[in-house]
Amino acid sequence: MCTHTPKCPTADSPDAEAAYVVAAHPEQGWSLLCNGLVLFEDTGELLPDGRVIAPHRPVAALA
């Protein structure tokens, strides 16, 4: 799906979120990246094969 040079990271690579946004719907809380990954504003992800990655926001340090 990616036509960029150099190619964007694949959807299953550790840096998948670095791919270009091809469709953004902030009013609905999601963006489609050129590697097929759907990225949600809560940091959850939907991979092109249907697998789900749970939200992974950083945990705030306790004082």
C-alpha positions in Angstrom: 0.0 0.0 0.0 2.9 2.4 0.7 4.4 4.2 -2.3 6.8 6.3 -0.4 10.6 6.2 -0.8 12.0 5.0 1.4 9.2 2.6 2.3 7.2 3.2 5.5 7.6 0.6 8.2 5.2 -2.4 7.9 2.2 -2.7 10.1 3.8 -5.4 12.2 7.1 -3.7 12.8 8.0 -2.0 16.1 7.9 1.5 14.5 4.7 0.9 12.6 3.2 4.2 13.9 5.8 6.2 12.0 4.0 5.5 8.6 2.3 8.4 6.8 -1.3 9.2 7.5 -3.5 8.7 4.4 -6.9 9.3 6.0 -7.5 11.2 9.2 -10.8 11.4 11.1 -10.1 13.2 14.3 -13.8 13.8 14.9 -14.1 10.0 15.1 -10.8 9.4 16.9 -8.9 7.4 14.3 -6.4 7.6 11.4 -5.4 5.2 8.6 -1.7 4.9 8.0 -0.2 3.9 4.6 0.9 0.6 6.0 -2.8 -0.4 6.6 -2.7 0.2 10.3 -5.7 2.0 11.9 -4.5 4.1 14.8 -7.0 5.2 17.4 -6.6 8.3 19.6 -6.6 6.2 22.8 -3.4 4.6 21.3 -5.1 1.3 20.4 -4.4 -0.1 17.0 -6.1 -2.3 14.4 -3.7 -4.3 12.2 -4.6 -5.0 8.5 -5.1 -8.7 9.3 -7.8 -7.8 12.0 -5.6 -8.3 15.1 -6.1 -5.7 17.8 -3.4 -4.0 19.9 -4.8 -2.7 23.1 -4.2 1.0 24.1 -0.7 1.5 25.4 -0.6 5.0 26.8 2.4 5.6 29.1 1.7 5.1 32.8 2.2 8.3 34.9 4.9 8.0 37.5 3.6 7.9 41.1 5.0 10.7 43.3 
